[in-house]
């Protein structure tokens, strides 16, 4: 559990005056469990996935996609310029983000990582995601999340199947 990353996300919300609601809930690991605990739809969830290049030197990237979608590695490779991508291991997720699997937020990680956001995230009125801990989530109106991503220069494109 990473209270430090939770605080980083909250500080970013405050810095950019992002409307949000914090929700404390039972620990969750999957997107389905998180949606159920938050009382939202699976499509409103943001799944933040750490991917890496298979070749040395290893490069990492966070892909933010709707929780009801699947990441398209070929589209992400074309979008990011990184080649031969695969999922990072749980140990790498903890090392790079400071968070356990299931708690990785879309931004505010331990290490500064390139971030990508799928355009389908902006099709809902609300987005929900864990913020560093499996027991703490944020609900953010989509227009606010989009504004935050723009403020932080997070690249946006079509990276899902």
C-alpha positions in Angstrom: 0.0 0.0 0.0 1.4 3.4 -0.9 0.1 6.4 1.0 2.9 8.4 -0.6 1.5 7.9 -4.1 -2.1 8.6 -2.8 -0.9 11.9 -1.5 0.9 12.8 -4.8 -2.4 12.3 -6.7 -4.3 14.4 -4.2 -1.7 17.1 -4.4 -2.1 17.1 -8.2 -5.9 17.4 -7.8 -5.3 20.4 -5.5 -2.6 22.1 -7.6 -4.9 22.0 -10.8 -8.2 22.6 -8.9 -9.6 19.2 -10.1 -13.0 18.4 -8.8 -12.9 14.9 -7.3 -14.5 12.7 -4.6 -12.4 10.3 -2.6 -13.9 6.9 -1.8 -12.6 4.5 0.8 -13.7 0.9 0.3 -12.7 -2.7 0.8 -9.4 -3.7 -0.8 -9.8 -4.6 -4.5 -7.5 -6.2 -7.0 -9.5 -6.4 -10.2 -11.3 -3.7 -12.1 -14.6 -5.5 -11.7 -14.1 -5.6 -7.9 -13.2 -1.9 -7.8 -16.3 -0.9 -9.9 -18.5 -2.9 -7.5 -17.0 -1.4 -4.4 -17.2 2.2 -5.8 -20.8 1.6 -7.0 -19.9 2.6 -10.5 -19.8 1.0 -14.0 -16.9 -1.0 -15.2 -16.6 1.3 -18.2 -16.1 4.3 -15.8 -13.0 2.7 -14.3 -9.5 3.7 -15.5 -7.1 0.7 -15.7 -3.5 1.9 -15.4 -1.2 -0.7 -16.8 2.6 -0.7 -16.6 4.1 -2.0 -19.8 7.8 -2.4 -20.8 10.0 -3.1 -23.7 11.4 -6.6 -23.9 14.7 -5.4 -25.2 17.5 -3.6 -23.3 17.6 -1.0 -22.2 14.2 -1.6 -20.8 11.8 1.3 -21.1 8.5 1.6 -19.1 5.2 3.3 -20.0 1.8 3.6 -18.2 -1.1 3.0 -20.5 -4.4 4.3 -19.1 -7.5 2.7 -20.7 -11.1 2.1 -19.8 -11.5 -0.8 -17.4 -13.9 -2.6 -19.8 -11.4 -2.5 -22.7 -8.3 -4.4 -23.6 -5.0 -2.8 -24.4 -3.9 -3.2 -28.1 -0.1 -3.6 -27.9 0.4 -3.0 -31.6 -1.5 0.3 -31.4 0.4 1.3 -28.3 3.7 0.5 -30.0 2.8 2.7 -33.0 1.5 5.4 -30.7 4.4 5.5 -28.3 7.3 4.6 -30.6 8.3 1.8 -28.1 8.7 -1.6 -29.8 8.2 -5.2 -28.6 6.0 -4.3 -25.5 4.9 -6.6 -22.8 3.3 -6.3 -19.4 5.6 -5.5 -16.5 5.9 -8.0 -13.6 4.3 -7.3 -10.2 7.7 -6.5 -8.8 8.5 -4.0 -11.6 5.1 -2.4 -11.0 5.9 -1.8 -7.4 9.4 -0.7 -8.1 8.4 1.8 -10.9 5.1 3.1 -9.6 5.4 2.6 -5.8 2.1 0.8 -5.9 0.9 -2.8 -5.8 -1.1 -4.3 -8.7 -4.7 -3.0 -8.5 -3.7 0.3 -6.9 -1.7 2.0 -9.7 -3.2 5.5 -10.5 -3.1 7.1 -13.9 -0.5 9.6 -12.7 1.6 10.6 -9.7 3.9 7.6 -9.7 7.1 6.9 -7.7 9.2 7.3 -10.8 8.5 9.7 -13.6 7.1 7.5 -16.4 5.8 8.3 -19.9 2.0 8.2 -19.7 -0.6 7.4 -22.4 -4.4 7.7 -22.3 -6.9 6.1 -24.5 -9.5 8.4 -26.0 -12.3 6.2 -24.9 -11.7 7.3 -21.4 -13.5 10.5 -22.3 -16.7 8.8 -23.4 -18.2 8.7 -19.9 -19.3 11.6 -17.7 -17.3 10.2 -14.7 -14.0 8.3 -14.4 -13.0 6.3 -11.3 -9.6 4.9 -10.3 -7.6 3.7 -7.3 -5.0 6.2 -6.2 -2.0 4.4 -4.9 -3.9 2.0 -2.5 -6.3 -0.8 -3.1 -8.7 0.8 -0.6 -8.8 4.4 -1.8 -10.3 5.6 -5.1 -11.1 8.9 -6.7 -14.2 9.8 -8.8 -13.4 12.5 -11.2 -15.7 14.1 -13.8 -14.4 13.3 -17.2 -14.0 16.9 -18.3 -11.8 17.4 -15.2 -9.7 14.4 -15.9 -9.2 15.5 -19.5 -8.2 18.9 -18.3 -5.7 17.4 -15.9 -4.2 15.1 -18.6 -3.8 18.2 -20.8 -2.2 20.2 -18.0 0.3 17.3 -17.5 0.9 16.8 -21.3 -0.3 13.2 -21.2 -0.5 11.9 -24.7 -3.9 10.8 -25.8 -4.8 8.4 -28.6 -6.4 5.1 -29.7 -4.6 2.3 -27.8 -7.4 -0.2 -27.2 -8.9 -3.0 -29.2 
